[in-house]
Amino acid sequence: MMSVAASSRMAQIPSSERQVNKMRKFFPLVLLLLCTSVASAQGQLTPAQAREAEWKSYALPQSNFARQMSPQKEFLFRVPADWKQQGTELVFNGPHTSFIKVYASKIPDGYPFQEYFASALQSVRDVPGAADSTLTRKTQLQDLEAREIFLEIDNTEGETIRSTSWITVRGPLAVTFNFQAPVAHATELEPFFKAVVQSVVFVSRDYQALESLRSTIIKTPAPGPINEIESIVAALGESTSDRESTINRLASLFSTHTDVTSDLLVDRRPLIRAAAVQALARTSNNTLKPFLWEMVDDEELLVAEAAARSVATDPDVVTQTINIQRRDTTSKLSPASGSSCRVISESSCWNRSSTRPRHRSSHGRRQQKLLQNTG
């Protein structure tokens, strides 16, 4: 029984204070229950959610990657420089019997992606033992809708293998990137596969001219790291990112890793090409200047205007413009004489600096309008 003195002390404590004391006693229990609930929720992730979390946790390797091109020149990508290619096939062997294989096949133009993916998925599920262990999730290859097929299954030797495939369709082209490795080494090697699929560039229509120019400027292509450039490309796609600082980061990479960064000039996404042009214009490497002149002819006004602004004050802009006109027989931007003059309309400039062409193509008229805008 409670003593009289104890009862007297309890009576002197306000009821509100007694309630606080009770809550303090229960707080550790509430905290324990909360932590248990959180752990339980994390343990209840679906296999698809767990796979998504695993993929996001991978950091891109900082090692060098080498440039590769699809057989018909529709897209390019990078693979670990020390993974050995099997002859001329797009198969690259890595450590611990791992490999990455790239498939590119023609399909009827307009064939629905969902139907193509469903067919590919069914062929995987038809493999004995694969139906119950196959996961799929939505992904993207560059800016194209894609899907991942993921499974872990025993091979004929009894070793459990992880197989990850990324599949997409672009027009009459179906593309699959497949990675396979023993499960024991999968989390060690799959980040390299993540870097490969993030490096994919489906080229723009201007690819051939830029590729030819690239071969003359970059005499000896060199593998390089792609983790930083992929970070920059991701930032350029975010509306909340500081575009100016991101372009400055890209400009520094143009100076140190031209082989890797120049691929952004053929990226099918206009915003990426425009950023690459702006970054290139901020470098001090004059050997890369021909890239900017080539980009003046880009099919997207956003990109062409960025290139036009960057070359408008070149000391040899008149000579370069005449050379381009002779090559393409179309009107390009023309400055008044002197590097301090602003770029003005074709008509007023060509009256003062050279003979105006008699015939103008629709492309030439578009370029004239572009130059008037840059003025």
C-alpha positions in Angstrom: 0.0 0.0 0.0 1.1 3.6 -0.7 2.2 5.4 2.4 0.4 8.4 3.7 3.5 10.6 2.9 3.6 9.3 -0.6 -0.1 9.9 -1.1 0.4 13.4 0.2 3.2 14.1 -2.3 1.1 12.7 -5.2 -1.8 15.0 -4.2 0.6 18.0 -4.4 1.6 17.2 -8.0 -0.8 18.8 -10.6 -2.7 16.4 -12.8 -1.1 17.8 -16.0 2.4 17.0 -14.7 1.3 13.5 -13.7 0.1 13.0 -17.3 3.5 14.2 -18.7 5.3 11.7 -16.4 3.1 8.9 -17.7 3.8 9.9 -21.3 7.6 9.8 -20.7 7.3 6.3 -19.4 5.5 5.2 -22.6 7.7 7.1 -25.0 10.5 4.4 -25.3 7.8 1.8 -26.1 6.2 4.0 -28.8 9.6 4.7 -30.4 10.3 0.9 -30.4 7.0 0.2 -32.1 7.6 2.9 -34.7 11.1 1.6 -35.6 9.7 -1.9 -35.8 7.0 -0.7 -38.2 9.5 1.1 -40.5 11.7 -2.0 -40.6 8.7 -4.1 -41.3 7.6 -1.8 -44.2 11.1 -1.9 -45.7 11.1 -5.7 -45.4 7.8 -5.8 -47.3 9.1 -4.3 -50.5 7.8 -6.1 -53.6 10.5 -7.8 -55.8 9.9 -5.0 -58.4 10.4 -2.3 -55.8 13.5 -4.0 -54.4 14.9 -4.2 -57.9 14.3 -0.5 -58.6 16.0 0.4 -55.3 19.0 -1.8 -56.2 19.4 -0.2 -59.6 19.2 3.3 -58.1 21.8 2.5 -55.6 24.5 1.8 -58.2 27.1 4.5 -58.7 28.6 4.8 -62.2 32.1 3.5 -62.3 34.9 6.1 -62.8 36.9 3.9 -65.1 37.4 4.4 -68.9 34.8 3.5 -71.5 35.4 3.0 -75.2 33.2 4.2 -78.0 31.1 1.7 -80.1 28.7 2.1 -83.0 25.8 0.0 -84.2 26.4 -1.8 -87.5 24.1 0.5 -89.4 25.2 3.7 -87.6 21.8 4.3 -85.9 23.2 4.7 -82.4 26.4 4.8 -80.4 27.3 3.7 -76.9 30.3 3.1 -74.6 31.6 -0.1 -73.1 34.2 -0.7 -70.4 37.6 -0.2 -72.1 39.0 -3.3 -70.6 36.2 -5.6 -71.7 37.2 -7.6 -74.7 35.1 -7.6 -77.9 34.3 -10.8 -79.6 35.5 -10.2 -83.2 33.3 -7.7 -84.9 30.2 -8.7 -82.9 28.7 -6.4 -80.3 29.6 -8.8 -77.5 31.9 -7.7 -74.8 33.4 -10.1 -72.3 34.1 -8.9 -68.7 35.4 -10.4 -65.5 34.0 -13.6 -64.0 32.5 -14.9 -67.3 30.2 -11.8 -67.4 29.4 -10.2 -70.8 27.3 -7.5 -72.4 25.6 -8.2 -75.7 23.9 -5.7 -78.0 21.2 -6.6 -80.5 19.9 -4.3 -83.2 17.3 -5.7 -85.6 14.9 -4.3 -88.2 11.2 -4.4 -87.6 8.2 -2.9 -89.6 8.2 0.9 -89.1 5.4 1.8 -86.8 5.3 -1.6 -85.0 4.1 -0.9 -81.5 6.7 -1.1 -78.8 4.3 -2.8 -76.4 3.7 -5.6 -78.8 7.4 -6.1 -79.5 8.2 -6.1 -75.8 5.4 -8.5 -75.0 6.9 -10.9 -77.6 10.4 -10.6 -76.2 9.1 -11.2 -72.6 7.2 -14.3 -73.7 10.3 -15.8 -75.2 12.1 -15.3 -71.9 9.3 -16.8 -69.9 9.2 -19.8 -72.2 12.7 -20.8 -70.9 12.3 -23.6 -68.3 12.3 -22.2 -64.8 12.2 -18.6 -65.9 8.5 -17.8 -65.7 8.3 -17.4 -61.9 11.6 -15.5 -61.5 11.1 -12.9 -64.2 10.6 -9.2 -63.3 9.9 -6.3 -65.6 10.0 -2.5 -65.0 9.7 0.7 -67.0 12.9 2.4 -68.0 14.3 4.8 -70.7 17.1 4.5 -73.2 18.1 8.1 -73.9 14.6 9.7 -74.1 12.9 6.6 -75.6 10.4 4.4 -73.7 12.1 1.1 -72.7 11.6 -1.9 -70.5 13.8 -4.0 -68.4 13.6 -7.8 -68.2 15.3 -9.1 -65.1 15.8 -12.7 -63.9 18.1 -15.0 -62.0 18.2 -18.6 -63.1 20.5 -21.6 -63.1 22.5 -22.3 -66.2 23.3 -25.8 -67.5 26.3 -26.0 -65.1 24.1 -25.3 -62.1 25.5 -21.8 -61.5 22.9 -19.1 -60.8 23.2 -16.4 -63.5 21.7 -12.9 -63.4 20.4 -11.7 -66.8 19.3 -8.1 -67.3 17.9 -6.8 -70.6 16.9 -3.3 -71.7 14.7 -3.1 -74.7 13.4 -0.2 -76.8 12.1 0.5 -80.3 12.9 3.6 -82.5 11.0 3.6 -85.8 12.1 0.5 -87.7 14.8 -0.4 -85.3 14.5 -2.6 -82.2 17.4 -2.5 -79.8 18.3 -4.8 -76.8 21.2 -4.5 -74.4 21.7 -7.7 -72.4 24.0 -8.2 -69.4 24.8 -11.6 -67.8 27.0 -12.4 -64.8 27.1 -15.0 -62.0 24.9 -13.9 -59.2 27.9 -13.9 -56.8 29.4 -11.0 -58.8 26.3 -9.3 -60.2 26.2 -6.3 -57.9 29.9 -5.8 -58.5 29.5 -5.7 -62.3 26.0 -4.5 -63.0 27.0 -0.8 -62.4 29.1 -1.1 -65.6 26.0 -2.2 -67.4 24.2 0.8 -66.0 26.9 3.1 -67.4 26.5 1.4 -70.8 22.8 1.9 -71.1 23.1 5.5 -69.9 25.7 6.2 -72.5 23.4 5.3 -75.5 23.0 8.1 -78.1 20.5 7.6 -80.9 22.1 9.9 -83.5 20.5 12.9 -85.2 20.1 13.2 -88.9 23.2 15.3 -89.2 25.3 12.4 -88.0 27.2 11.6 -91.2 28.7 15.1 -91.7 29.6 15.4 -88.0 31.1 11.9 -87.9 33.3 12.7 -90.9 34.4 16.0 -89.2 35.0 14.2 -86.0 37.5 11.8 -87.6 39.5 14.7 -88.9 39.6 16.6 -85.6 40.1 13.6 -83.2 42.9 11.8 -84.8 43.3 9.2 -82.1 40.1 8.4 -80.2 40.8 7.7 -76.6 38.6 6.0 -74.0 37.5 8.1 -71.1 35.3 8.2 -68.0 31.6 8.8 -68.6 30.3 9.1 -65.0 30.7 12.9 -65.0 29.2 13.5 -68.4 26.2 11.3 -67.6 25.7 13.4 -64.5 25.7 16.5 -66.6 23.3 15.1 -69.1 20.9 14.1 -66.3 21.2 17.6 -64.8 20.3 19.2 -68.2 17.1 17.3 -68.2 16.0 18.6 -64.8 14.0 21.8 -64.7 15.4 22.7 -61.3 19.1 22.5 -62.3 21.4 25.5 -62.8 21.8 25.3 -66.5 24.6 27.8 -66.7 26.8 26.1 -64.2 26.0 22.7 -65.8 27.2 24.0 -69.2 30.3 25.3 -67.6 31.0 21.9 -66.3 30.5 20.5 -69.7 32.8 23.1 -71.2 35.7 21.9 -69.0 35.0 18.3 -70.2 35.3 19.4 -73.8 38.8 20.5 -73.0 39.9 17.3 -71.2 37.7 14.5 -72.8 36.8 15.6 -76.3 36.3 12.1 -77.5 33.4 11.6 -75.1 31.8 15.0 -75.0 31.7 15.5 -78.8 29.2 12.7 -79.1 26.6 15.1 -77.5 26.7 17.1 -80.8 24.9 14.2 -82.5 22.4 13.5 -79.7 18.9 13.4 -81.0 17.6 15.7 -78.3 17.8 19.3 -79.4 18.3 20.6 -75.8 21.3 18.4 -75.3 22.8 19.4 -78.6 22.2 23.1 -77.8 23.9 22.8 -74.5 26.9 21.0 -76.1 27.2 23.8 -78.6 27.1 26.4 -75.8 29.7 24.5 -73.8 32.0 24.1 -76.9 31.8 27.8 -77.5 33.2 28.4 -74.0 36.3 26.4 -74.6 39.6 27.9 -75.7 40.5 24.9 -78.0 40.4 26.4 -81.5 40.8 23.0 -83.1 37.2 22.3 -82.1 35.9 25.4 -83.9 34.9 23.5 -87.1 32.3 21.6 -85.0 30.5 24.9 -84.3 30.5 25.8 -88.0 28.9 22.5 -88.8 26.3 23.0 -86.1 25.1 26.2 -87.7 23.4 23.9 -90.2 21.5 22.0 -87.5 17.9 21.2 -88.4 16.7 22.7 -85.0 16.7 26.5 -84.8 17.5 26.3 -81.1 20.8 24.5 -81.9 21.7 26.4 -85.1 21.2 29.8 -83.4 23.5 28.9 -80.5 26.1 27.9 -83.0 25.6 31.0 -85.1 26.1 33.3 -82.1 29.3 31.5 -81.2 31.0 32.0 -84.6 29.5 35.4 -85.5 32.6 37.3 -84.2 35.3 35.0 -85.5 38.1 36.9 -87.4 37.7 34.6 -90.4 33.9 34.5 -90.4 33.6 35.9 -93.9 36.0 33.4 -95.4 34.3 30.5 -93.6 30.9 31.7 -94.7 32.0 31.8 -98.3 33.5 28.4 -98.1 30.3 27.0 -96.6 28.2 28.6 -99.4 30.4 27.1 -102.1 30.1 23.7 -100.4 26.4 23.7 -99.8 25.2 26.3 -102.5 22.9 27.8 -99.9 23.0 31.1 -97.9 24.6 31.1 -94.5 25.1 33.7 -91.9 27.3 36.6 -93.0 28.9 39.3 -90.9 30.0 42.8 -91.8 33.7 43.1 -92.2 35.6 43.2 -88.9 35.3 41.0 -85.8 33.6 43.8 -83.8 30.6 44.0 -86.1 27.4 42.3 -85.2 25.9 39.6 -87.4 23.3 41.3 -89.5 21.0 40.3 -92.3 22.3 38.4 -95.3 21.2 41.1 -97.7 23.0 44.1 -96.1 26.1 42.1 -95.3 26.6 40.4 -98.6 26.2 43.7 -100.4 29.3 44.9 -98.6 31.5 41.9 -98.3 30.9 39.6 -101.3 28.7 38.7 -104.2 25.2 37.6 -103.2 24.1 34.3 -104.6 21.3 34.7 -107.2 19.3 31.7 -106.1 18.2 30.8 -102.5 17.0 27.5 -101.4 14.4 27.2 -98.6 17.2 26.1 -96.4 19.1 29.3 -97.2 16.0 31.4 -96.4 15.8 29.7 -93.1 19.4 30.5 -92.4 18.9 34.1 -93.3 16.1 34.4 -90.8 18.3 32.7 -88.2 21.1 35.3 -88.8 18.7 38.2 -88.6 17.6 36.8 -85.2 21.2 36.5 -84.0 21.7 40.1 -85.0 
